[in-house]
Amino acid sequence: MNHYDSNSYGASCLKDKILLVTKLTTLLLVSNFLQLSASSHNYDHSPIETALSTPGINFAKIDIGGKILDETGQGLPGATIKVKGTTQVAVTDHNGKFILKQVDQNAILVISYVGYISQEIKARSQVNLSLVAEAGNLEGVVVVGFGVQKKVSVTASIVTISNKELLQTPAANISNALVGRMPGLIAQQSSGDPGVDGSSLLIRGKATLNSSAPLILVDGVERPFNSISPFEVESISVLKDAGATAVYGVRGANGVILVTTKRGVEGKARINLTYTTGLQEVTRVAKFVDSYNFATLMNEALGNEGKSPIYDQTALDAYKNHTDPYLYPDVDYVKEFLKPFAPQQNININASGGTKLVKYFVSGGYLSQSGLFNHTNDRDFNGSINYNRFNFRSNVDVDVNPDFRLSVNLAARNEVRNGPRGGTGRLFSLLMRTPPNNGPLLNPDGTYGAGPSLTDNVLAEFSYQGYTKDYTNLMEGTFTGVYKLDKILKGLSVKPMLAFTNQFRQQTSRYRGSGSGDFYTRYQLKGKDADGNYIYGAPIGTDNPILNFAQTFVSDADNSYRTIQFEGSVNYANSFDKHNVTGLLLYNRSRKTLNRTQTFDWPFSYQGLVGRLTYNWDNRYLVEANMGYNGSEQFPDGHKYGLFPSVSAGWVITGEPFMKNLKAISFLKLRASYGQVGNDKVTGDPRFLYLDNPYTTGGGYSFGLNNNNNPGGINEGAFGNKFVQWEKANKTNIGLESAFFDSKLTFNADVFYERRSNILTLPGTIPATVGAALPIVNLGIVENKGYELEIGYKDKVGTFSYFVKANISYTRNKVLFRDEPEAKYPWLRTTGQSLDMQYGLQTAGFFKNQAEIDSWAKSSYDPGPLGKLQPGDFKYVDQNKDGVIDDFDKVPLRNPTTPRYIMGFNLGGSFKNFDFSMLLQGAAETAMVVNLEAGYEFFNTGKAMDIHLNRWTPETAETATYPRLSSAPSSSMHNYINSDFWVKDASYVRLKQAEIGYTFSQGFLDRIKISSLRLYLNGSNLYTWSSIKYLDPENRNQRAWYYPQQRVWSVGVNVTF
């Protein structure tokens, strides 16, 4: 039995009551002061509430854990759970899980996530809550030019990708993670070379004769993009129509990509650690025949030309049986010099959190990516490809007072890339060209071997020449202030911004010799003597044992520069009953100076004004007007500044009363935009287009009979154009956004049309006899049109949730006018055709016999050593019916090298603790050129591929897919003239990404003091379906002198503390 002292108990109760009354009385006496102090700091709770939460007055506390989901059961990373009236905040992890400690059991939790309806619930120990998406969510925001807008009020064509999607692809370069995920964005990765493997990006294809690269801004500032760590990025938005890009004026014609980095949120410090390690391997590389087949095919090619074979039966047998690897070598150069796998690893640690006054996000990362070259580390130096990158970012927001917020963004990157001195292109040219029987890599005595025709030794080129180390250092800073002027006018604020970027690139090299083949000695084996000893030929080349040193400071506009940018804006946003109005007036100025060592450059400068006015009534009827007024150094007075306006409107149909009973339609919006944007970029980047260039350096003249001295000289430079002006793009866009069945099914569509005029280009009808370089003029008109479709569905069946999402984009351009000489036939003109079209002859099969040759149009091209066409040669279509096959018969071939169709299909789901995702991506109506080493047999005394085994012979006439063989083909010969045979269909479908993950249960994690723990396995570039089998369809190097794309397998862990 328990006993207690009633007097003591009563005294204790009385003491507590007196203490409570004392506290409350004291608080009432000073409430005005404390309340004023609280309001000045935007506290959500009163001083009395603060006092009641202090020790001495005990309310029950509980720990809360759980998971925030979307309507399909997928975890929502980054959702906020706030204890109403306090500063207690938690943010969900990668899988939507969270923990809140010591929460009042009577508290109210506010759960919110961008794009979803916020909910308030009573605190309980376990919270598993599904938020409902609002397709027209009034609270959701979208990043737009120079600001953000509520999602429902956006009338422009904008698409966004989140951080979660970016991280699903284990790409070292962030541009490669965008492929297939956003309609309207074309991303082509043409190389897998570590450190330089970024995709070329286009928004809605091409509409100019100049560069179509979009403007890329990181947190509102034009900065390098490819080397940003994806762990630092919150979202990436693509602005596609004039309604979105007119505010960028002269720089907005090719579209804009906005990268928004992460920021801190109020709440306890949250530390996130991610480590990924993986292996890279080649996706596709050409397959070459061995020495026996090489020799057999060469004999056949010589026979086709009436020549004697150079390989007798003894040699053929030796190659086939590998009886003497020195005199009859059989080297698989791809297998010998490319490793099957190369490692890659990525680690990132970041911390975020904050109070009501200060919020922060700090991130540091390290990426290491090795190359696949073998034998580049055999000597006393390391010539292997290796790319290392360190990333740092710190974003801090400080509320100096309730009306003034100061934001400071600092970032730094350090990149070091090591590689062979000869360069990737040089080494791949050797792999693509050197025959397997060219000679041994090493002779019996250990010296370098040499072949009878190609004397370069691939092993020496890889291992002996030297290395180049490339250093890139980048520093960025952005300082932004937002000052609210509600005391003057509610919703009014001013926002100054000052940003700087400084990038510096340096190269150092240690090397032997000054070029290929001049730094080592090699010997050709001539046979064996009577005693069976190998006979060595005379030495070729001179050994250079000394490693030279060179240092270069790279000073081009993309690698070494410093920029400073200022923006100052006045912003307004307010609501009057159902009327919502926003406005923006902004001035900006930027200057970019190259970091040159001994020369001086005039800085690149821009300045301009930006204006925006939006109005919507009841979030139902939407109107927006934008304006960019920009100045560019490229144009003379009178044309230096240009005005680029746009207007757009939208109608949220589901806001109408007559839609209320249509429960199946969750959201329906129509929008349209029209506007004009500009471009001042010209291919080759000439500057000050209106100024005369008096002279340029030229070839000079050779003097003397013996010395042949050429001192160089000067040429007359280009004339200036006093009337040159902006390239102008008039753009129209109509869009539909919709959602059905409680937003489970979504469908979005856009159709667009662009007419680009005043295109900056060189005149095409002035003869070269004028004797001077020509000025840039406004001559050219291109139209570009197309459509984009996006459909998605997400749902939940029991504990299994899933989603599917697909997008397809089509864009087709056409040159309406181009200054070009009058053509004899219409198909010879580029006017009327698409940009990036290839021109050549149209094939009609192979000649079967001499009678067919005699009856066909006569070829004007070199038929080969026999001086006449033969069976097995190409038949070409005589387009003009003049009986002669010549350049007048060349027509546009297949499709442009830029795809017209791009598509993506993404699906994923989760079941209990498991999750998975997969992305299929593809392109269609596009072409690639394959010739020279990547197409011809024995080109430039080179090798043969397995595709040449199916050549035309009298026995294979019905099944052959390749013409008869030639021993020394060239691009001027009949069979090798550019034709639809050498322009290949580059359409493809690729399994771009797949991932499976497992998240540990919360009970287990509580015991080891971890908030969340997830393990995952993913891969990229896993499999490709295409008609061309031996090269990657995204390759655009017609000789295949490129580092092939990589398949990456990765395993990783993500931990949150």
TACORDA-V584886 format. One record per backbone hydrogen bond with DSSP energy under -1.0 kcal/mol. CO is the residue of the C=O (numbers start at 1). NH is the residue of the N-H. If there is no record, write none. Layout:
BEGIN
{{CO & NH} {CO & NH}}
END
This chain:
BEGIN
{{5 & 9} {6 & 10} {7 & 11} {8 & 12} {9 & 13} {10 & 14} {11 & 15} {12 & 16} {13 & 17} {14 & 18} {15 & 19} {16 & 20} {17 & 21} {18 & 22} {19 & 23} {20 & 24} {21 & 25} {22 & 26} {23 & 27} {24 & 28} {25 & 29} {26 & 30} {30 & 34} {31 & 35} {32 & 36} {33 & 37} {34 & 38} {35 & 39} {36 & 40} {38 & 41} {38 & 43} {39 & 42} {46 & 50} {47 & 51} {48 & 52} {51 & 54} {54 & 57} {60 & 105} {62 & 103} {64 & 100} {65 & 127} {66 & 98} {67 & 129} {68 & 76} {69 & 131} {70 & 73} {74 & 70} {76 & 79} {79 & 92} {80 & 112} {81 & 90} {82 & 110} {83 & 86} {88 & 83} {90 & 81} {92 & 78} {93 & 96} {96 & 68} {97 & 93} {98 & 66} {100 & 64} {103 & 62} {104 & 107} {107 & 123} {108 & 84} {109 & 121} {110 & 82} {111 & 119} {112 & 80} {113 & 116} {115 & 134} {119 & 111} {121 & 109} {125 & 65} {127 & 67} {129 & 69} {132 & 117} {134 & 137} {140 & 151} {142 & 149} {144 & 147} {147 & 144} {149 & 142} {150 & 153} {151 & 154} {157 & 240} {159 & 238} {161 & 236} {162 & 166} {163 & 167} {166 & 169} {169 & 171} {173 & 176} {174 & 177} {175 & 178} {178 & 181} {182 & 185} {184 & 204} {186 & 202} {188 & 200} {193 & 196} {200 & 188} {202 & 186} {215 & 257} {217 & 259} {218 & 221} {221 & 218} {225 & 228} {226 & 174} {229 & 232} {232 & 262} {234 & 163} {235 & 260} {236 & 161} {237 & 258} {238 & 159} {239 & 256} {241 & 244} {241 & 245} {242 & 246} {245 & 248} {246 & 249} {248 & 251} {249 & 252} {249 & 678} {252 & 255} {255 & 215} {256 & 239} {257 & 217} {258 & 237} {259 & 219} {260 & 234} {260 & 235} {267 & 354} {270 & 352} {271 & 1057} {272 & 350} {273 & 1055} {274 & 348} {275 & 1053} {276 & 346} {277 & 1051} {278 & 344} {279 & 1049} {280 & 342} {281 & 1047} {287 & 946} {290 & 294} {291 & 295} {292 & 296} {293 & 297} {294 & 298} {295 & 299} {296 & 300} {297 & 301} {298 & 302} {299 & 303} {300 & 304} {302 & 307} {303 & 306} {312 & 316} {313 & 317} {314 & 318} {315 & 319} {316 & 320} {317 & 321} {318 & 322} {318 & 323} {324 & 328} {331 & 333} {332 & 336} {333 & 337} {334 & 338} {337 & 374} {342 & 280} {343 & 370} {344 & 278} {345 & 368} {346 & 276} {347 & 366} {348 & 274} {349 & 364} {350 & 272} {351 & 362} {352 & 270} {353 & 360} {354 & 267} {357 & 399} {358 & 355} {359 & 397} {360 & 353} {361 & 395} {362 & 351} {363 & 393} {364 & 349} {365 & 391} {366 & 347} {367 & 389} {368 & 345} {369 & 387} {372 & 339} {376 & 383} {385 & 371} {386 & 418} {387 & 369} {388 & 416} {389 & 367} {390 & 414} {391 & 365} {392 & 412} {393 & 363} {394 & 410} {395 & 361} {396 & 408} {397 & 359} {398 & 400} {398 & 406} {401 & 404} {403 & 484} {404 & 400} {404 & 401} {405 & 482} {406 & 398} {407 & 480} {408 & 396} {409 & 478} {410 & 394} {411 & 476} {412 & 392} {413 & 474} {414 & 390} {415 & 472} {416 & 388} {417 & 470} {418 & 386} {419 & 468} {420 & 423} {423 & 427} {424 & 428} {425 & 429} {426 & 430} {427 & 431} {428 & 432} {429 & 433} {430 & 434} {435 & 438} {436 & 331} {441 & 449} {443 & 446} {447 & 443} {448 & 523} {454 & 451} {457 & 461} {458 & 462} {459 & 463} {460 & 464} {465 & 512} {466 & 421} {467 & 510} {468 & 419} {469 & 508} {470 & 417} {471 & 506} {472 & 415} {473 & 504} {474 & 413} {475 & 502} {476 & 411} {477 & 500} {478 & 409} {479 & 498} {480 & 407} {482 & 405} {483 & 494} {485 & 488} {485 & 489} {489 & 492} {491 & 573} {492 & 485} {493 & 571} {494 & 483} {495 & 569} {496 & 481} {497 & 567} {498 & 479} {499 & 565} {500 & 477} {501 & 563} {502 & 475} {503 & 561} {504 & 473} {505 & 554} {506 & 471} {507 & 552} {508 & 469} {509 & 550} {510 & 467} {511 & 548} {519 & 544} {522 & 540} {523 & 450} {524 & 537} {527 & 535} {529 & 532} {533 & 529} {535 & 526} {540 & 522} {548 & 511} {550 & 509} {552 & 507} {556 & 559} {556 & 560} {560 & 595} {561 & 503} {562 & 593} {563 & 501} {564 & 591} {565 & 499} {566 & 589} {567 & 497} {568 & 587} {569 & 495} {570 & 585} {571 & 493} {572 & 583} {574 & 581} {576 & 579} {578 & 618} {579 & 576} {580 & 616} {581 & 574} {582 & 614} {583 & 572} {584 & 612} {585 & 570} {586 & 610} {587 & 568} {588 & 608} {589 & 566} {590 & 606} {591 & 564} {592 & 604} {593 & 562} {594 & 596} {604 & 592} {606 & 590} {607 & 631} {608 & 588} {609 & 629} {610 & 586} {611 & 627} {612 & 584} {613 & 625} {614 & 582} {615 & 623} {616 & 580} {617 & 620} {617 & 621} {620 & 652} {621 & 617} {622 & 650} {623 & 615} {624 & 648} {625 & 613} {626 & 646} {627 & 611} {628 & 644} {629 & 609} {630 & 642} {631 & 607} {632 & 635} {636 & 639} {640 & 632} {642 & 630} {644 & 628} {645 & 676} {646 & 626} {647 & 674} {648 & 624} {649 & 672} {650 & 622} {651 & 653} {651 & 670} {652 & 655} {653 & 656} {656 & 659} {657 & 660} {659 & 662} {661 & 663} {662 & 665} {664 & 741} {667 & 739} {668 & 653} {668 & 654} {669 & 737} {670 & 651} {671 & 735} {672 & 649} {673 & 733} {674 & 647} {675 & 731} {677 & 729} {678 & 253} {679 & 727} {682 & 685} {688 & 691} {689 & 721} {694 & 717} {696 & 715} {698 & 713} {703 & 709} {709 & 703} {713 & 698} {715 & 696} {718 & 693} {721 & 724} {727 & 679} {728 & 757} {729 & 677} {730 & 755} {731 & 675} {732 & 753} {733 & 673} {734 & 751} {735 & 671} {736 & 749} {737 & 669} {738 & 747} {739 & 666} {739 & 667} {740 & 745} {741 & 744} {744 & 794} {745 & 740} {746 & 792} {747 & 738} {748 & 790} {749 & 736} {750 & 788} {751 & 734} {752 & 786} {753 & 732} {754 & 784} {755 & 730} {756 & 782} {757 & 728} {759 & 779} {761 & 777} {767 & 770} {768 & 771} {777 & 761} {777 & 779} {780 & 759} {781 & 816} {781 & 817} {782 & 756} {783 & 814} {784 & 754} {785 & 812} {786 & 752} {787 & 810} {788 & 750} {789 & 808} {790 & 748} {791 & 806} {792 & 746} {793 & 804} {795 & 802} {797 & 800} {800 & 797} {801 & 910} {802 & 795} {803 & 908} {804 & 793} {805 & 906} {806 & 791} {807 & 904} {808 & 789} {809 & 902} {810 & 787} {812 & 785} {814 & 783} {815 & 832} {817 & 781} {818 & 820} {825 & 828} {826 & 829} {830 & 833} {833 & 815} {836 & 897} {838 & 893} {840 & 891} {841 & 980} {842 & 877} {845 & 875} {847 & 872} {849 & 853} {850 & 854} {851 & 855} {858 & 885} {862 & 974} {864 & 867} {870 & 873} {872 & 964} {873 & 847} {875 & 844} {877 & 879} {883 & 858} {885 & 860} {886 & 889} {887 & 890} {891 & 840} {896 & 927} {900 & 811} {901 & 924} {902 & 809} {903 & 922} {904 & 807} {905 & 920} {906 & 805} {907 & 918} {908 & 803} {909 & 916} {910 & 801} {911 & 914} {913 & 999} {914 & 911} {915 & 997} {916 & 909} {917 & 995} {918 & 907} {919 & 992} {919 & 993} {920 & 905} {921 & 990} {922 & 903} {923 & 988} {924 & 900} {924 & 901} {926 & 986} {928 & 984} {931 & 934} {932 & 935} {932 & 936} {938 & 941} {943 & 938} {944 & 289} {945 & 948} {946 & 949} {948 & 951} {950 & 961} {950 & 962} {956 & 959} {956 & 960} {962 & 952} {970 & 973} {972 & 862} {973 & 976} {978 & 841} {979 & 983} {982 & 930} {984 & 928} {988 & 923} {989 & 1025} {990 & 921} {990 & 992} {991 & 1022} {992 & 1021} {993 & 919} {994 & 1019} {995 & 917} {996 & 1017} {997 & 915} {998 & 1015} {1001 & 1005} {1002 & 1006} {1003 & 1007} {1005 & 1010} {1012 & 1056} {1013 & 1000} {1014 & 1054} {1015 & 998} {1016 & 1052} {1017 & 996} {1018 & 1050} {1019 & 994} {1020 & 1048} {1023 & 991} {1025 & 989} {1032 & 1035} {1037 & 1040} {1038 & 931} {1040 & 1042} {1043 & 192} {1045 & 283} {1047 & 281} {1048 & 1020} {1049 & 279} {1050 & 1018} {1051 & 277} {1052 & 1016} {1053 & 275} {1054 & 1014} {1055 & 273} {1056 & 1011} {1056 & 1012}}
END
